[in-house]
Structure formats: C-alpha cells, structure tokens
C-alpha cells in the first residue's frame, strides 16, 4: 500500500487526480492490490536493468516500423526521451496530450484513442511516412543535424 500511495502521487499524476478524482482513486487502489514483492522485483529486475534510451540511439536509427510515441505534457521525465525517440526513429510521430501526466490512456481516453485510431488507420492504409533526408537538412523538430543528434 505504501508503494501505491507514493507511486500514485506527484507531478506526473497531479493532472489525473485533478481531472478525474474517482478514476485516480481507482488507479491508486488497483496499485495497492499489487503484490509488494512483485512490484519490488519488477523495479529491481526489469526497470533498473533496462538500458537507457540514450544508449539505444544507434539501434533506434535502424528502425523503420511505424512508431507512435505518446506522452503527456505534465510527464516531465518522459518529455525529453520522447523527443529523442521522435528525432531518432525515422518512422515515428510524437503526440503530446495537454494537461496530462504519465497515465494518458486513463487521463484522457478519448484523445488517446483518437490518436491511436488515426495512427492505425494511416498504417493500415499505407500512408504512414518514413522521414527521409533530415540528416542533411536538419531535424525539423529540434533544428539538429545528424552530427548534433
């Protein structure tokens, strides 16, 4: 329960708590039902062991699979990594939902579902673009060249 109380609050959850107090309480209560041992093992065995996205830039540059990166504008720890993925994965798009934190699918399900639906429709119809040429002209998002990235 202590884990749920600490993990469900903070800057990445404040918008959820304000927009949908009942939904936030259900989120917190469901977290409290998780096994304390399982949560600890997940943090230690998975999240702590995974490489940083910044260490995976070269691998991400090789990706050509359609990729939708989504985050909330209040999810401060994920904003820069999301920009990194957007500028590195040539077949990606970035959606930043306003006034949302880390649980965007719960905080704004309509906007989340609309973005995913639009992404899937573009992919299935063959209209998802592969960004080409930015290495020479500069990154359209950050104004960077490949040497700067």
Secondary structure, 3 states (H helix, E strand, C coil): CHHHHHHCCCCCCHHHHHHCHHHHHHHHHHHHHCCHHHHHHHHHHHHCCCCCHHHHHHHHHCCCCCEEEEEECCCHHHHHHHHHHHHHCCCEEEEEECCCCCCHHHHCHHHHHHHHHHHHHHHHCCCCCCCCCHHHHCCCCCCCCCCCC
